[in-house]
Amino acid sequence: MSRVKIAAGNWKMNKTATEAVEFVQALKDKVAGADTEVITGVPFVCIPSVKKAVEGSNIKVAAQNMHWEENGAFTGEVSGAMLADLGVEYVIIGHSERRQYFAETDETVNKKTHAAFKYGLKPIICVGESLTQREQGVTSELVRYQVKIALLGLSAEQVKEAVIAYEPIWAIGTGKTATSEQAQEVCAVIRKVIEELYGKDVADAIRILYGGSVKASNAKELFTMPDIDGGLVGGASLDLDEFDKIVNYNK
């Protein structure tokens, strides 16, 4: 099965709405002919203006988080219904920074994933190990567990639409990158556990990304691994030329 590669930028807490619009307007022409699916994960306050700026282009917009409830007394939170109303297509769920700083758990990741599908959003579900966990040799077990809990209760059709991003925590924002072989090894583990849970058709369909200091210089080597279907790109997605080269890694 031919899976369309994804280059998804995760801007984190960067760029004002004005800066975001300037960036995507400059990006549009650069990525117009890309074979890769282009996604920009922008801050909540940038979503309306970025959505308007990318109209008619091949750039899709992702939110970086969401709450699992539709509404209620959750000060500072944003619901799936709100994101869907803005025309958001993707939402990043369970990023390690959310887990580390905002007490996200595997269980809340699962609840958010269900909520994403309820409102027609495609989740980009993040999993990955710390340096200590890698050194202790528990990467495979940990990632298998994270994937199983994240997908609990989802249908096969939903899982086909989901995206999983393997992000080794020790490689995020550190400049360290898992070797293409290390990244491939864990992405293959993820695909294997999905096959065990949902069968080969679903495992062949789901797209698995690598995240963790992806840049123009290593994108091609990573993205051409058999079980890696693109990248969730942090810092390099804030640089126009870098992100352009990552999107167009095969040209």
N, C-alpha and C positions, 0 to 999 in steps of 0.2 A: 504494500500500500504506500502511495506517495503522500507523505504528510507535508503540508505547507509549512515552511520554517517561519518562526516568529522572532522579530526583534522588538522587545518590549522595554521601553524606558521606564525606570522607576525614579522619578525626580525627587522623591522624599520631600523634605521641607525646604524647597528651593524654588525660586522664581516668583515674582509678583504676577498678577494677572496680565499686566502690561507687558512684562518681559516674556511671559509665556506665549502671548499672541505673536510677538515679534519673532520668537524662536520658531514656532510652527509655520508661520508664513514663509520664513526662509527655508524651512525643511521641506515644504510641499514639493517644490520643483525638483529638489535633489533626489527624492525617493519616489517620484511619480511613476517610474517604469520598473520599480523593484518587484522581484518575484516573491520577496519576503513580505509577510504580513507585518505592518508597522503599527505599533501601539505606543501611546504616550500616557504614562501613569502620572497624572498631574495632581497638585493639591486641590482640595475641595473647592476653594475660592476661585480657582482658575477654570473649573470645568465649564461654566456657561460660555465664557468668552472664547475658550479654546475650541469647544464644540462648534461654535459659530465660525471660527477662523478656518477650521479644517473641512467645512462643508464642500462637497464636490471633489474632495481629494481621497486618497487611499489610506489616510491616517485615521486610526481608531483611538478612542479615548478610554482610559481606564481610571477608576478611582483607586486610591491606595488602601482603603479600608471601608468597612460598613458595620452597622449594628445588625443583630439578628432579629430584632423586633421591628414592626412596621411603624410604630409611633410610641410615644409615652414619655415618662419623666426620666429621660436619659440625657442630661445636660451635656452639650458639646458633641453629641453623637449624630450620625447621619444614617438614614435608613435606605434599604434597597429600593423602596417605593420612590424616595426622593431622587436617587440616582437614575432610576429607570425613567422618571419624568423628564430628566435632563437629556435623555438619549445616550447615556453611558452604556457601553457594550461589555466591558470587562471590569472586574474588581480584583485587586490583589488581596489575598486573605492569608493571615498567619505569618507575615514576614517576621524574620527573627528579631528585628527591632521592636515590633509590636509585642512579641513574646517576652523579650528581655525587659523593655521599659514600661509596658502597659499590661502586664500580667495576662497576656493571651495564653490559652491552654489548648491542647489538642481537642478538648471537648468544645470550646468556644469556636474553634476553627470549623468543626463539623456543623455547629449551629449556623454559623455565618454562610457556610457553603450551601446548606439547604435553603437559607433565605435568599441567597443570590439566584438560585434556580427559580424560586418562587416568583421573583420579579424579572425574570428573563435576562439576567446578567450571567456572563460566563466567568467563573472563578479561576483565578491564577493562584493555586494553593502552594504555599511555600513550605518546604521541609529541609532539614539539614542538621548536621552535627557540629558540636563545638570541637575545639582542638583537643581538649582532654578526652572527649568521647572517641575521637579518631585515634588518639594515641593508645587508648584502652582497647581498641579493636572492636568496638560495638557499633560502628557506623551502619552496617547492613541491618542489624536487628533494630536499631533506633529508627532508621528511615522506614523500614517495613511497618513498624508500629505506628509512626506518624501518618503514613499513607492509609493504613487500615482504619484508624480512628477518623481521619478527615473525610473518608468516603462512606462511612457507616450509614446505611439506610438509603443510599442513592441507587437509582435505577441504572441499568447498563447504558441506556440512551443518554442519561445525564453525564455519566462518567466519560463517554465519548466526547462530549462537548467541553469537559473540564480541561484545564491545563495544569500541569504540576511543574513547579520550579524547584530543582535541587540547588540549594544554596548552602554550601558549607560555611558555617558562621565564621570560621577562622579565615576565610578568604574575602569577607565582605568589607570593603573599604580599607583593606590592609595593604593592598598592592600585591598580596600573595594570591596566586591563582592555583586551583587544583590543576594538575597536569590533565591533558585531554584524556589520558588513559584512566586517571582517577575519576574524573567526571563521568566518563563513559561507563565505568564499572558500576557506579551508584545508580546512574540513570537506567542501566540494564536491570538492576535489582528492583527498581520502581516498576519497570514494565513487567517484570516477572511476577511481582506480587499482584498486579492488576490482572494478569492472565489467570493467576490462581483464583482470584475473587470473581472475575467477570468473563473469562474466556479469551481466546486468542483474538477474536475480531475486535473486541473493545481495546485490548492491549495494543493491537496494531494501529488503532485509530487515534488513541489519546496522544497529545503532544506533550513532551517532557522537555523542559528548558534547563539550561545551566545558568546559575547566577553566582557571581563572586569575582569581582575585578575583571569582568569581560571588557575587552578593548579591541580597537581596530587590529592590533598586531596579533591577537590570538583568536579572533572570532572565527576565521575560516577553519582553523585546525579543530576548534571545538564543535562548530556547527556541522562538520562533515563526518562526525562520529555516528555510527549506525543508530544509536538510541538517543541522540541529542538533537532536538528539533528547534534549536534556536537559543536565545538568551534573554534573561531578565537582567537588564543592564542598569547599573547604578550611576556612578560618577560620569562615565563616558557618555551617557545619554544626555548630559547637560552641555556637551560640547558638540556644536553643529557638525564640524568636519568628522570628528570621531564617530558620532552616531550614524552619519551618512555612510561612512565606510563599513560600519558593522551591518547596517541594513543591506548594503550592496556588496557583502563579503565575497560573493561569487562572480563579481565582474572585474 
